[in-house]
Amino acid sequence: MKAHIIQIGNSRGIRLPKSLLQECDLDNDANTEVEVIVKNKHLVISKVQTPRAGWDTAFKKMAAAGDDQLIDTGDQNKWDAEEWEWK
């Protein structure tokens, strides 16, 4: 697909067809945040990944499976008891 770079104020822009945005799952909101990087002289536009997205669903599955227990027993060794110091 070919597109033209257009003037938008002092900047430049490209209009992207809705079908292209739908294919990339970017058509949900007109204000969707994207990340734009240059890779080997190509522009790469990606949907911004939300940190920890989906964690609450994963935690609920873990709790339902009984897999949400701490692995560390909390037992102290000699170094913990005698040498560790909070500052």
VENGIBEL-V862912 format. One record per residue. RES is the residue in one letter. PSI is psi in radians with two decimals (none if undefined). Layout:
RES:PSI
RES:PSI
This chain:
M:2.41
K:2.58
A:2.84
H:2.48
I:2.24
I:2.76
Q:2.28
I:1.66
G:-2.23
N:0.00
S:-3.08
R:2.73
G:2.97
I:2.29
R:2.27
L:2.27
P:2.57
K:-0.69
S:-0.64
L:-0.73
L:-0.69
Q:-0.73
E:-0.53
C:0.13
D:0.75
L:0.22
D:0.07
N:-0.60
D:2.42
A:-0.35
N:0.46
T:2.27
E:2.34
V:2.79
E:2.32
V:2.15
I:2.81
V:2.19
K:1.99
N:0.82
K:0.39
H:2.47
L:2.30
V:2.11
I:2.17
S:2.61
K:2.40
V:2.26
Q:2.22
T:2.19
P:2.40
R:0.36
A:2.31
G:0.02
W:-0.71
D:-0.59
T:-0.76
A:-0.71
F:-0.67
K:-0.70
K:-0.72
M:-0.78
A:-0.73
A:-0.56
A:-0.04
G:0.41
D:0.50
D:0.54
Q:2.61
L:2.42
I:-0.66
D:2.18
T:-0.24
G:0.06
D:2.33
Q:2.52
N:-3.12
K:-0.75
W:-0.77
D:-0.79
A:-0.62
E:-0.55
E:-0.43
W:2.36
E:2.21
W:2.41
K:none
